Amino acid sequence: MKRTATAIWNGSGKEGNGTLSTQSTVLTQTQYSYNSRFENGVGTNPEELIAAAHAGCFTMKLSFVLGAAGFTPEVLETSCAISLEAGVITRSELVVNAKVPGISAEKFQECAADAKANCPVSKILQMDITLEAHLL
């Protein structure tokens, strides 16, 4: 399986702008720029997309891990914050809130740790990854 995306950039790094498009068309000429990356401009940025990818991958992996352990989650809600410091992506912070009927807190923590270690996005991120896992 391969998934593709395309970036187009026009102009200099600070004054220019670009668009991102994905094979699925979820992003179609979605704007990104210096302002959307380093300030609070309108548009997306690579770090936001990495955060979305990590949150989505971890959450789906957690659902699979829970299922393999005999539990079906009612809801898994994960946020992810990616830190960019001095031009380097340094950290990914996952926070998951979950409703999983019948699971003990200890088993839930075990499953969450497994998902963190084994989701494909976690495996490619060569940085500090933290996890807060809350059972509601």
Secondary structure as a PSIPRED ss2 file (coil, helix, strand):
# PSIPRED VFORMAT (PSIPRED V4.0)

   1 M C   1.000  0.000  0.000
   2 K C   1.000  0.000  0.000
   3 R C   1.000  0.000  0.000
   4 T C   1.000  0.000  0.000
   5 A E   0.000  0.000  1.000
   6 T E   0.000  0.000  1.000
   7 A E   0.000  0.000  1.000
   8 I E   0.000  0.000  1.000
   9 W E   0.000  0.000  1.000
  10 N E   0.000  0.000  1.000
  11 G C   1.000  0.000  0.000
  12 S C   1.000  0.000  0.000
  13 G C   1.000  0.000  0.000
  14 K C   1.000  0.000  0.000
  15 E C   1.000  0.000  0.000
  16 G C   1.000  0.000  0.000
  17 N E   0.000  0.000  1.000
  18 G E   0.000  0.000  1.000
  19 T E   0.000  0.000  1.000
  20 L E   0.000  0.000  1.000
  21 S E   0.000  0.000  1.000
  22 T E   0.000  0.000  1.000
  23 Q C   1.000  0.000  0.000
  24 S C   1.000  0.000  0.000
  25 T C   1.000  0.000  0.000
  26 V C   1.000  0.000  0.000
  27 L C   1.000  0.000  0.000
  28 T C   1.000  0.000  0.000
  29 Q C   1.000  0.000  0.000
  30 T E   0.000  0.000  1.000
  31 Q E   0.000  0.000  1.000
  32 Y E   0.000  0.000  1.000
  33 S E   0.000  0.000  1.000
  34 Y H   0.000  1.000  0.000
  35 N H   0.000  1.000  0.000
  36 S H   0.000  1.000  0.000
  37 R H   0.000  1.000  0.000
  38 F H   0.000  1.000  0.000
  39 E C   1.000  0.000  0.000
  40 N C   1.000  0.000  0.000
  41 G C   1.000  0.000  0.000
  42 V C   1.000  0.000  0.000
  43 G C   1.000  0.000  0.000
  44 T E   0.000  0.000  1.000
  45 N C   1.000  0.000  0.000
  46 P H   0.000  1.000  0.000
  47 E H   0.000  1.000  0.000
  48 E H   0.000  1.000  0.000
  49 L H   0.000  1.000  0.000
  50 I H   0.000  1.000  0.000
  51 A H   0.000  1.000  0.000
  52 A H   0.000  1.000  0.000
  53 A H   0.000  1.000  0.000
  54 H H   0.000  1.000  0.000
  55 A H   0.000  1.000  0.000
  56 G H   0.000  1.000  0.000
  57 C H   0.000  1.000  0.000
  58 F H   0.000  1.000  0.000
  59 T H   0.000  1.000  0.000
  60 M H   0.000  1.000  0.000
  61 K H   0.000  1.000  0.000
  62 L H   0.000  1.000  0.000
  63 S H   0.000  1.000  0.000
  64 F H   0.000  1.000  0.000
  65 V H   0.000  1.000  0.000
  66 L H   0.000  1.000  0.000
  67 G H   0.000  1.000  0.000
  68 A H   0.000  1.000  0.000
  69 A C   1.000  0.000  0.000
  70 G C   1.000  0.000  0.000
  71 F C   1.000  0.000  0.000
  72 T C   1.000  0.000  0.000
  73 P C   1.000  0.000  0.000
  74 E C   1.000  0.000  0.000
  75 V E   0.000  0.000  1.000
  76 L E   0.000  0.000  1.000
  77 E E   0.000  0.000  1.000
  78 T E   0.000  0.000  1.000
  79 S E   0.000  0.000  1.000
  80 C E   0.000  0.000  1.000
  81 A E   0.000  0.000  1.000
  82 I E   0.000  0.000  1.000
  83 S E   0.000  0.000  1.000
  84 L E   0.000  0.000  1.000
  85 E E   0.000  0.000  1.000
  86 A C   1.000  0.000  0.000
  87 G C   1.000  0.000  0.000
  88 V E   0.000  0.000  1.000
  89 I E   0.000  0.000  1.000
  90 T E   0.000  0.000  1.000
  91 R E   0.000  0.000  1.000
  92 S E   0.000  0.000  1.000
  93 E E   0.000  0.000  1.000
  94 L E   0.000  0.000  1.000
  95 V E   0.000  0.000  1.000
  96 V E   0.000  0.000  1.000
  97 N E   0.000  0.000  1.000
  98 A E   0.000  0.000  1.000
  99 K E   0.000  0.000  1.000
 100 V C   1.000  0.000  0.000
 101 P C   1.000  0.000  0.000
 102 G C   1.000  0.000  0.000
 103 I C   1.000  0.000  0.000
 104 S C   1.000  0.000  0.000
 105 A H   0.000  1.000  0.000
 106 E H   0.000  1.000  0.000
 107 K H   0.000  1.000  0.000
 108 F H   0.000  1.000  0.000
 109 Q H   0.000  1.000  0.000
 110 E H   0.000  1.000  0.000
 111 C H   0.000  1.000  0.000
 112 A H   0.000  1.000  0.000
 113 A H   0.000  1.000  0.000
 114 D H   0.000  1.000  0.000
 115 A H   0.000  1.000  0.000
 116 K H   0.000  1.000  0.000
 117 A H   0.000  1.000  0.000
 118 N H   0.000  1.000  0.000
 119 C C   1.000  0.000  0.000
 120 P H   0.000  1.000  0.000
 121 V H   0.000  1.000  0.000
 122 S H   0.000  1.000  0.000
 123 K H   0.000  1.000  0.000
 124 I H   0.000  1.000  0.000
 125 L C   1.000  0.000  0.000
 126 Q C   1.000  0.000  0.000
 127 M C   1.000  0.000  0.000
 128 D E   0.000  0.000  1.000
 129 I E   0.000  0.000  1.000
 130 T E   0.000  0.000  1.000
 131 L E   0.000  0.000  1.000
 132 E E   0.000  0.000  1.000
 133 A E   0.000  0.000  1.000
 134 H E   0.000  0.000  1.000
 135 L E   0.000  0.000  1.000
 136 L C   1.000  0.000  0.000
